Amino acid sequence: MSSSIQSLNSVKSFMNEKNLEYGSTYNLNVLVEDVIELEVPVAISIYDINSYNIDIMWEDKGIKYKSLNLFGRYSTNFNEVNYVNGSLIITDSNYQEIVIS
């Protein structure tokens, strides 16, 4: 299975388990390795039929995410996304793992 399809399926599984709606914003727990662990607004939206965007609103919690080499938006087209034990795990281009639960 290609990484992009696997990432799409991971997001779908996460959304179904958490009973989340696409385009809505939810306060979810976000963990970035040993650097950050807090509840942050997160929205997952359908970009097109083949990709989803995951927006993490770090700035709402005062996190200067760019200085931590984080992004505000992650895409299933460009990032590996896995669904493990009820959590969504995004591996970004800096090989950091962002865990959303």
Disulfide bonds with the S-S distance in Angstrom:
none
